[in-house]
């Protein structure tokens, strides 16, 4: 199943990039470059969603509309797409 959540990415004072998911509590990532931060954000979101789906009564939060996000100077939004396999062995 495909999940897409927006990540807000900003350059830190040290020159690295930090990604935060406004919809996924405590889900953050960092990278030396913007591309590294996006890759790390993809992995962080995957892990967050997979953990949430593994729990009983799993509930994924609604996705924010990018137009509704309040950005500060220097922040950019990237939609992060995560593919999670919901059943094992179906392709065997």
Order of alpha helices (4+ residues) and beta strands (2+ residues): beta-beta-beta-alpha-beta
